Amino acid sequence: MTAELTRGQNHPLPGARLEIRVSAGTPVVAGATLGDEDGTIHGVEQVAHPGAPTLPGLEVSRQAAADHRLAVDLDAVPDAVHRVSVLLALPTGGRGPARFGAVAAPFVAVTGLDGDEVASYTITGLEAESAVVALELYRRQGAWKVRAVGQGYAGGLAELFADQQLAQAHQLAGSIHEAVASGLARSVPAPPAAAPAHRPDQGTAPRTGTGGSVPPASSPYDPQGAPGSGPGPQGPGVPGQHGAQQPYPGGPGESATAGQPAAPGGDGPIDYSHPRRQTAAPPPPPPAAPPAEPGRPARPVAGDATGWSMEERLYNQVWGMFEDLARTMAAYRSAVDFADSRMEKELDQVLSDPRNRIGGQGDAAREAARARHGELVSQAREVLDRDVTQLLAEAEVVEPALPAAFARWDNPVWHAYRVPMEIPMALRLGDLHLPEADRIRIPMLIRLPLERGLWIDSGRSASLDGSFADSHEMRRLGLETAVAHAARLLAVYPPGEFTVHVIDPAGSGAQALAPLVHSGVLAAPPAQGAAGVTEVLSRLTERVDLVQMALRGGAPDALPPGLDTSHQLLIVNDFPHGFDDRAVNQLRYLADEGPAVGVHLMMVADREESSGFGPLLDPLWRSLLRLTPVAEDHLADPWVGHAWTYEPPLVPPGSQVLQQVLAQVAAARRSWDR
């Protein structure tokens, strides 16, 4: 089943020989670059383009076209290559559009040689960009994956190549456009538009805000992808689940941009709907926004993003808010940096003239420079405050409307909680905010099922108020955070489809683990001592081996009778106490191979305490998404690299909501087991 990716998400590739198909509303130039581990291109000979269409393991089209098929053989790619970046660009010097914001969003799909789609990505959110890195095929621990990138460049191919550290960026970009220009007569135009059909959502406006059209993000905060994370940006995409159709920059049903060749075959609006969903029933239109007062922005409405269900619309709206805040904050910080650099330049000019260093003329010039600086910063702050106020109003509407999987523990939706019958598309793992906009919190949503484990860092850390918690307090807070995460995972899965195991070698977490133990939701009492560690790890690694063999052998129904096929979560406390070398290797194996077969890892650990293992554990820490039990600005997004402050989703003091939810989960499990 196809994985419909959003920006930052990744997906494993099943084979080495692939085809990358590109569909655009106008002729585009398709190419690819071969980069090292850092994405650096070490010469023009590592770029496949219409003038040099063939590289080892890679072949691209020799002309601009609205549809492309790129051939890839990853086994033939040189060993030094770790990233294959697929790029698209608009031809220059012709009559076509000069920016991607003026055309339909390009669609990119990775397929096998049999034509079956492995992953697809609709590149939304482009405006002034004329070149974009669409996808990235990258090596990870000996296997290849695909990541949806969608990074656009207003400066075209020259800026794109320069960003990948290519010294001859401008020369190569010029030669590519010359090669394309010489073959423009052979360019393949966009296919004729079909006769316009009535669409229920036609006329509804796409999400607009401080950042314009907004595609949903993956964990911007994903260190493996980003940022992110980030933030970046894991992209916990789920094959076959909840692919989101995003609004295009012009909005659904908008007429062709002026200056663009009109699409033949009809005078009606262009249909920008997703090419793979044109025959499916359209989703219900989002609720109409209340009319705005004259001179004021429209009042926000929960669920006004696109999607095929209210859950999907809210998910897209939340990450639209995230990107809006990221972009408006980037604009503010850029304006402040400009004001600072301008004042420094003006002061340098004043000081460069000896006559201005002493006396009233120099003082007046310095005061004027500072006044201009203050005016620029004040103007930037006014814009930021306006945008943050608008987002805050939207958050106040969206937060109460969120389903339980997306909601905080203090949301009233938990009082009406019922065990669900299907898995939601995402789960809230905390909140994100930025220091200049501390009033607004953006939910941190992670797609389900988890594609990587979680690491609750119990090392010493400074809190937002500058205070430090000792190691004992941090371990307690870390395990309480892990219990809150585990409870949320148990609450959003149907009965019997999620099983939790706990390893607590020294028994130090008895108090924090009490909600899980007393409610009866654990598969067994927490394992203690070296023998308990060995028994749990051996059982879970054996399960991973059995499921992998069944899947590779094409016989998923041939699993041993009685094997628990539910998703498994292993909570490890007080690592590395009770772990020998064999147990550490089993833990690394579960972190690497477990998520693909439904075995997930959550570690509560201080990395410094495991330093005795040396670099052996470095891959383990890198493979996990690091979270903290106290607020800390350690996550970055994949677009502008902001350091976002993460706040864990702790249960309010004195609240019994967690115990009530776990009691319902346990009761549903007992009914299901009968």
C-alpha positions in Angstrom: 0.0 0.0 0.0 1.3 3.5 -0.9 2.6 5.7 1.8 1.4 9.2 1.1 4.2 11.4 2.7 4.1 14.9 4.0 7.1 17.1 4.3 9.8 15.6 6.5 8.3 12.1 6.6 10.3 9.1 5.5 9.5 5.5 4.3 11.7 2.4 3.8 12.3 1.3 0.2 11.6 -2.3 -0.6 14.1 -2.7 -3.4 17.1 -1.1 -5.2 15.6 -0.7 -8.7 13.0 2.0 -8.7 11.3 4.5 -10.8 10.5 8.1 -9.8 7.5 9.5 -11.5 6.9 13.3 -11.7 3.6 14.9 -12.6 3.4 18.7 -12.9 0.9 21.2 -14.5 3.6 22.7 -16.7 6.9 21.5 -18.2 9.6 21.2 -15.6 13.3 20.2 -15.6 14.0 17.1 -13.6 17.4 16.2 -12.3 19.2 14.5 -9.4 22.3 15.0 -7.3 24.6 12.5 -5.6 25.7 13.7 -2.2 27.7 12.4 0.7 26.5 11.9 4.3 26.1 15.7 4.7 24.4 16.1 1.4 27.4 17.8 -0.1 28.0 17.6 -3.9 31.7 17.3 -4.7 31.6 18.2 -8.4 29.4 18.8 -11.4 30.0 15.2 -12.4 27.7 14.2 -9.5 24.7 16.0 -11.0 22.4 14.3 -13.5 20.5 16.8 -15.7 19.3 17.2 -19.3 22.8 18.0 -20.5 24.3 14.9 -18.7 21.4 12.7 -18.1 23.2 9.5 -17.0 25.2 8.7 -13.8 26.0 5.4 -12.2 22.6 4.0 -11.0 20.7 7.0 -12.2 19.1 8.3 -15.4 17.0 11.4 -15.9 15.0 13.0 -18.7 16.8 14.9 -21.5 14.1 17.6 -21.8 11.6 19.6 -19.9 8.2 17.9 -19.6 5.1 17.9 -17.6 5.6 14.2 -16.8 8.9 12.5 -16.1 10.1 9.0 -15.2 13.5 8.8 -13.6 15.3 5.4 -13.4 17.2 4.6 -10.2 19.3 1.5 -9.4 20.6 2.0 -5.8 22.9 -1.0 -6.0 24.8 0.7 -8.8 25.2 4.0 -6.9 28.8 4.5 -5.7 29.5 3.5 -2.1 30.5 7.1 -1.3 27.1 8.3 -2.1 24.7 8.5 0.8 22.0 10.8 -0.6 20.3 11.0 -4.0 18.3 14.2 -4.1 15.6 14.5 -6.8 15.2 18.1 -8.0 12.6 20.0 -10.1 13.0 23.4 -11.7 11.0 25.7 -14.0 12.7 26.4 -17.3 13.9 30.0 -17.7 13.6 32.3 -20.7 10.4 30.9 -22.0 6.7 31.8 -21.8 5.9 29.5 -19.0 5.5 30.4 -15.3 8.4 31.7 -13.4 7.4 30.3 -10.0 5.8 27.2 -8.7 3.1 29.2 -6.8 1.5 29.9 -10.2 0.9 26.2 -11.1 -0.6 23.1 -9.6 1.5 21.5 -6.9 3.9 18.9 -8.4 3.2 15.2 -7.6 6.1 12.8 -7.1 5.8 9.0 -6.7 8.4 6.3 -6.1 7.4 3.0 -7.7 8.8 -0.4 -8.2 9.6 -1.8 -11.6 6.1 -3.4 -11.6 4.6 0.0 -11.3 3.3 -0.4 -7.8 3.7 2.8 -5.8 5.9 2.7 -2.7 5.5 6.3 -1.6 4.1 9.5 -3.0 4.4 13.2 -2.1 2.5 16.2 -3.3 4.7 19.3 -3.0 2.5 22.0 -1.6 3.2 25.3 0.0 5.5 26.6 -2.8 5.1 30.3 -3.8 8.0 32.3 -5.3 10.3 29.2 -5.6 11.5 28.2 -9.1 13.5 25.2 -8.0 12.7 22.6 -5.4 14.3 19.4 -3.9 11.3 17.1 -4.1 12.6 13.8 -2.6 15.7 12.4 -1.0 16.8 8.8 -1.2 19.2 8.2 1.7 21.1 5.4 3.3 20.5 4.5 6.9 22.2 1.6 8.6 22.8 -0.1 5.3 19.3 0.3 4.0 17.8 2.9 1.7 14.8 5.1 2.6 12.9 7.9 0.9 12.2 11.2 2.6 9.7 13.9 1.4 11.8 17.2 1.4 9.9 19.9 -0.5 12.6 22.5 0.0 12.1 25.3 -2.5 14.5 28.0 -3.7 13.5 31.4 -5.0 16.9 31.7 -6.5 16.4 28.7 -8.8 18.9 26.0 -9.5 21.9 28.2 -8.7 20.7 28.7 -5.1 19.8 25.0 -4.8 23.2 23.8 -5.9 24.9 26.4 -3.7 23.0 25.1 -0.7 24.4 21.7 -1.4 27.9 23.2 -1.3 28.6 22.9 -5.1 31.4 25.3 -6.0 30.3 25.7 -9.7 26.6 26.2 -8.8 26.0 29.2 -11.0 27.9 27.8 -14.0 26.1 24.5 -13.8 22.7 26.1 -13.4 23.4 28.2 -16.5 24.5 25.2 -18.6 21.4 23.2 -17.5 19.0 26.0 -18.6 21.0 26.3 -21.9 20.6 22.6 -22.6 16.9 22.8 -21.8 16.4 25.9 -23.9 17.9 24.2 -26.9 15.4 21.4 -26.6 12.3 23.5 -25.6 10.7 22.7 -29.0 10.7 19.1 -27.9 9.2 19.9 -24.4 6.2 17.9 -23.5 3.3 20.1 -22.5 1.0 19.6 -19.7 -1.9 17.2 -20.5 -5.2 18.9 -21.5 -7.5 19.7 -18.7 -10.6 17.5 -18.4 -14.0 19.1 -18.6 -14.6 20.8 -15.3 -16.8 18.9 -12.9 -18.8 20.1 -10.0 -16.8 19.9 -6.7 -18.6 20.4 -3.4 -15.5 22.1 -1.9 -15.1 24.5 -4.9 -15.1 28.1 -3.7 -13.9 27.4 -0.2 -10.7 29.2 0.6 -7.5 27.4 1.5 -5.9 27.9 4.8 -4.2 31.3 4.9 -2.5 32.9 7.7 0.8 34.4 8.6 2.5 32.0 6.3 0.1 31.5 3.4 -0.8 28.0 2.2 0.5 25.4 4.7 1.2 21.8 4.3 1.2 19.6 7.4 4.5 18.9 8.9 6.1 15.8 10.5 8.1 16.1 13.5 9.9 19.0 12.7 11.4 18.1 15.8 12.8 15.0 14.3 16.6 14.9 14.6 16.8 12.2 12.0 15.1 14.1 9.3 15.4 17.5 10.3 15.3 19.7 12.6 14.0 17.9 12.6 12.5 16.3 13.5 12.3 19.2 13.2 12.8 21.0 14.6 12.4 17.9 11.9 11.7 16.8 11.4 11.2 12.0 12.1 8.6 12.0 9.7 6.6 9.3 11.2 4.6 8.5 8.0 2.4 5.5 8.1 2.0 3.4 5.0 -1.5 3.5 3.8 -2.9 5.7 6.5 -4.5 9.1 6.4 -2.8 10.7 3.4 -3.7 14.3 3.5 -4.7 16.4 0.5 -3.3 19.8 1.0 -4.6 23.2 -0.3 -2.7 24.6 -3.3 -1.4 28.1 -3.2 -4.1 29.4 -5.5 -6.9 27.5 -3.8 -9.0 24.8 -5.2 -10.8 25.6 -8.4 -8.8 28.8 -9.1 -8.4 29.9 -12.6 -5.1 29.7 -14.4 -2.6 32.4 -13.5 -2.5 35.4 -15.8 0.4 35.2 -18.3 0.2 31.4 -18.2 -0.9 29.5 -21.3 -4.5 28.5 -20.9 -5.2 24.8 -20.5 -6.8 23.6 -23.7 -10.1 21.8 -23.7 -12.3 24.0 -21.6 -12.9 27.5 -20.3 -13.8 26.4 -16.7 -11.5 26.4 -13.7 -8.6 24.0 -13.5 -9.1 21.0 -11.3 -6.2 20.9 -8.8 -7.5 17.9 -6.9 -5.1 15.1 -6.1 -4.6 13.0 -9.2 -5.0 9.7 -7.2 -8.3 10.8 -5.7 -10.2 12.3 -8.6 -12.5 9.4 -8.8 -13.1 9.1 -5.0 -15.9 10.7 -3.1 -14.8 14.2 -2.0 -14.5 14.9 1.7 -17.2 17.0 3.4 -16.3 20.7 3.1 -14.8 22.3 6.2 -17.1 24.5 8.2 -17.6 28.0 6.9 -15.9 30.7 8.9 -18.2 33.3 10.5 -18.3 36.6 8.6 -15.6 38.9 9.7 -16.2 42.4 11.0 -15.2 45.1 8.6 -11.5 45.8 8.7 -10.8 42.7 10.9 -9.6 39.2 9.9 -12.1 36.3 9.6 -12.8 34.6 12.9 -11.0 31.2 13.1 -12.9 28.0 12.9 -11.7 24.6 14.2 -11.2 22.1 11.3 -11.0 24.7 8.5 -8.0 22.9 6.9 -8.4 20.3 4.1 -8.9 16.6 4.9 -11.1 13.6 4.5 -12.3 13.6 8.1 -12.5 16.1 11.0 -9.5 14.3 12.6 -7.4 14.9 9.5 -8.5 18.5 9.1 -7.6 19.2 12.7 -4.3 17.5 12.2 -3.5 19.6 9.2 -4.7 22.8 10.9 -2.4 22.2 13.9 0.6 21.8 11.7 -0.5 24.7 9.6 -0.4 26.8 12.8 3.0 25.4 13.5 4.4 26.4 10.2 2.7 29.8 10.3 4.4 30.5 13.7 7.7 29.3 12.4 7.5 31.6 9.3 6.4 34.7 11.1 9.1 34.2 13.8 11.7 33.8 11.0 10.5 37.0 9.5 10.7 38.8 12.8 14.2 37.5 13.6 15.3 38.4 10.2 14.0 41.9 10.5 15.8 42.3 13.9 19.0 41.0 12.4 18.7 43.5 9.6 18.1 46.3 12.0 21.1 45.3 14.1 23.4 45.0 11.0 22.2 48.4 9.7 22.8 50.1 12.9 26.3 48.6 13.2 27.0 49.8 9.6 25.8 53.3 10.3 27.8 53.5 13.6 30.9 52.2 11.7 30.5 54.9 9.1 30.2 57.6 11.9 33.3 56.3 13.7 35.3 56.0 10.4 35.4 59.8 10.2 37.7 61.2 12.9 35.7 64.5 12.9 32.6 62.6 14.1 34.2 60.8 17.0 34.0 63.8 19.3 31.4 66.4 19.5 27.7 66.9 19.0 27.6 65.9 15.3 28.8 62.4 16.1 26.5 62.0 19.0 23.5 63.1 16.9 24.5 60.6 14.2 24.7 57.8 16.7 21.3 58.8 18.3 19.7 58.8 14.8 21.1 55.3 14.0 19.7 54.0 17.3 16.4 55.6 16.7 16.1 54.0 13.2 17.1 50.7 14.8 14.4 51.0 17.4 11.8 52.0 14.8 12.6 49.0 12.6 12.5 46.6 15.6 9.2 48.2 16.8 7.6 47.7 13.3 8.8 44.1 13.2 7.4 43.5 16.7 4.0 44.9 15.8 3.7 42.5 12.9 4.8 39.6 15.1 2.3 40.6 17.8 -0.5 40.8 15.2 0.3 37.4 13.7 0.7 35.8 17.2 -2.6 37.3 18.3 -4.3 35.8 15.2 -2.7 32.4 15.9 -3.6 32.6 19.6 -7.3 33.2 18.6 -7.1 30.1 16.4 -5.5 28.0 19.1 -8.3 29.0 21.6 -10.8 27.6 19.1 -8.9 24.6 18.0 -7.7 23.3 21.4 -11.2 22.5 22.8 -12.2 20.8 19.5 -9.3 18.3 19.5 -10.0 14.6 19.9 -8.5 12.7 22.8 -5.4 11.6 20.9 -4.6 15.3 20.2 -5.8 16.8 23.5 -4.0 17.7 26.7 -4.7 15.8 29.8 -6.8 18.8 31.1 -9.0 18.8 28.1 -12.7 18.0 29.0 -12.7 15.5 26.1 -11.1 13.0 28.5 -14.1 13.0 30.8 -16.1 11.5 28.0 -13.4 9.1 27.0 -14.3 5.7 25.5 -11.9 3.1 24.3 -11.6 3.6 20.5 -12.3 1.0 17.8 -9.6 2.2 15.4 -6.1 3.8 15.7 -6.0 7.6 15.2 -3.6 9.1 12.7 -1.4 10.8 15.3 -0.7 11.3 19.0 0.1 14.3 21.1 3.5 14.0 22.9 3.6 17.5 24.3 3.6 21.2 23.4 6.0 23.4 21.5 6.5 27.2 21.8 9.1 29.9 21.0 10.4 32.4 23.5 9.2 35.5 21.6 5.7 34.1 21.4 5.4 32.4 24.8 1.6 33.0 24.9 0.9 30.3 22.3 1.4 26.6 22.5 1.4 24.3 19.4 0.5 20.7 20.0 3.4 18.3 19.1 1.7 15.6 17.1 3.5 12.4 16.0 2.1 10.1 13.4 1.0 6.6 14.4 2.2 3.9 14.5 5.5 5.1 15.8 8.4 4.8 13.4 11.1 5.3 16.0 11.5 4.9 19.7 11.4 7.5 22.4 14.1 8.5 24.8 13.1 10.4 27.9 16.3 12.0 28.9 16.6 11.9 32.7 20.0 13.6 32.8 20.5 16.9 34.7 18.9 19.7 32.8 18.1 23.4 33.5 14.5 24.3 33.6 13.0 27.5 32.0 13.4 29.4 35.3 17.1 28.6 35.5 16.8 26.1 38.3 18.4 22.7 38.2 16.8 19.4 39.3 19.1 16.8 40.9 19.6 13.3 39.4 17.1 11.6 41.6 14.3 14.1 40.9 15.1 14.0 37.1 14.8 10.2 37.1 11.4 10.4 38.9 10.1 13.1 36.5 11.4 11.1 33.5 9.6 7.9 34.5 6.4 9.9 35.3 6.6 11.4 31.8 7.1 7.9 30.3 4.1 6.6 32.1 2.0 9.5 30.8 3.2 8.8 27.2 2.4 5.0 27.7 -1.0 5.8 29.1 -1.8 7.9 26.0 -0.7 5.2 23.7 -2.8 2.6 25.5 -5.8 5.0 25.4 -5.8 5.5 21.7 -5.4 1.9 20.6 -8.4 -0.5 20.3 -8.7 -3.2 23.0 -6.1 -5.8 22.8 -4.0 -4.0 20.1 -1.4 -2.5 22.3 0.7 -4.3 25.0 3.1 -2.6 27.4 6.1 -4.3 29.1 8.3 -2.6 31.7 11.9 -3.3 32.7 12.8 -1.8 36.1 16.0 -3.7 37.1 16.4 -2.1 40.5 12.8 -1.6 41.3 13.4 2.1 41.8 10.4 3.2 39.7 7.6 1.5 41.8 5.9 4.8 42.8 5.9 6.3 39.3 4.8 3.0 37.7 1.9 2.5 40.1 -0.8 3.8 37.7 0.2 1.1 35.2 0.6 -1.6 37.7 -2.5 -1.1 39.8 -4.8 -0.6 36.7 -3.7 -4.0 35.3 -2.9 -2.7 31.9 0.7 -4.2 31.9 1.3 -7.6 30.2 3.2 -8.7 33.4 4.6 -7.1 36.5 7.7 -4.9 35.9 10.8 -7.1 35.2 13.5 -6.7 37.8 17.1 -7.9 38.1 19.4 -9.1 35.4 17.3 -12.3 34.9 14.2 -10.2 34.3 16.0 -8.0 31.8 17.2 -11.1 29.9 13.8 -12.8 29.8 11.9 -9.7 28.5 14.5 -8.8 25.9 14.8 -12.4 24.7 11.0 -12.7 24.3 10.7 -9.5 22.3 13.7 -10.1 20.1 12.3 -13.5 19.3 9.0 -11.9 18.3 10.7 -9.5 16.0 12.7 -12.4 14.4 9.5 -14.5 13.9 7.5 -11.7 12.3 10.4 -10.6 10.1 10.8 -14.2 8.8 7.1 -14.5 8.2 7.0 -11.3 6.2 10.1 -12.0 4.2 8.8 -15.5 3.4 5.5 -14.0 2.2 3.6 -16.0 4.8 2.3 -13.5 7.4 -0.3 -16.0 8.5 2.2 -18.7 9.4 3.1 -17.2 12.8 3.1 -19.6 15.7 -0.3 -20.0 17.4 -0.6 -17.9 20.5 1.8 -15.3 19.4 0.7 -11.8 20.5 0.2 -9.9 17.3 -0.6 -6.6 19.0 1.8 -3.6 19.0 4.3 -3.9 21.8 5.9 -1.1 23.9 8.9 -1.8 26.1 9.6 0.8 28.8 13.2 0.6 30.1 13.9 2.4 33.3 17.2 3.0 35.0 19.4 2.0 32.0 22.1 0.6 32.0 21.6 -0.9 35.4 21.1 -4.7 35.0 22.3 -4.7 31.3 25.2 -6.7 30.1 26.8 -6.6 26.6 24.3 -9.1 25.2 21.3 -7.2 26.6 22.6 -4.0 25.2 22.9 -5.5 21.7 19.4 -6.9 22.0 18.2 -3.4 23.0 19.9 -1.9 20.0 18.3 -4.6 17.8 14.8 -3.7 19.1 15.4 0.0 18.5 16.5 -0.6 14.9 14.2 -3.4 13.7 11.3 -3.3 16.1 9.2 -0.4 14.8 8.8 -2.0 11.4 7.1 -5.1 13.0 5.2 -3.3 15.8 7.7 -3.4 18.7 8.5 0.0 20.1 11.0 1.2 22.6 10.7 3.9 25.3 13.9 4.5 27.4 14.2 6.6 30.5 17.9 7.1 30.8 20.8 9.5 31.4 23.3 9.1 28.6 26.2 10.0 30.8 25.5 7.0 33.0 26.0 4.7 30.1 29.3 6.3 28.9 31.1 3.2 30.0 29.9 1.4 26.8 31.7 4.0 24.7 30.6 4.7 21.1 28.7 1.4 21.0 25.5 3.1 22.1 25.8 6.2 19.9 23.6 4.6 17.2 21.0 3.8 19.8 20.7 7.4 21.0 20.6 8.7 17.5 17.8 6.3 16.5 15.5 7.5 19.3 13.5 10.8 19.5 14.8 12.6 22.5 12.2 14.2 24.8 12.7 15.7 28.2 10.7 15.5 31.5 11.1 19.3 31.9 10.7 22.2 29.4 13.8 22.5 27.3 14.6 24.1 23.9 16.2 21.1 22.2 14.0 20.5 19.1 14.4 22.2 15.8 12.2 22.5 12.7 13.2 21.6 9.2 12.3 24.9 7.5 14.1 27.6 9.4 15.9 25.8 12.2 14.2 27.5 15.2 15.0 26.0 18.6 11.6 25.1 19.9 10.9 24.7 23.6 9.3 21.3 24.3 7.0 20.8 27.3 6.0 17.3 28.2 2.3 16.4 28.6 2.1 15.8 32.3 -1.1 15.2 34.2 -2.3 18.2 36.2 -1.5 17.9 39.9 -4.3 16.2 41.8 -6.1 15.0 38.7 -7.4 11.4 38.5 -7.9 11.5 34.7 -5.0 9.1 34.0 -6.2 6.5 36.5 -9.8 6.8 35.1 -8.6 6.3 31.5 -6.4 3.4 32.4 -9.3 1.8 34.3 -11.4 1.9 31.2 -8.6 0.5 29.1 -8.2 -2.4 31.5 -11.9 -3.1 31.6 -12.0 -3.1 27.8 -9.1 -5.4 27.6 -10.7 -7.9 30.0 -13.9 -7.9 27.9 -11.9 -8.4 24.7 -10.0 -11.3 26.2 -13.2 -13.3 27.1 
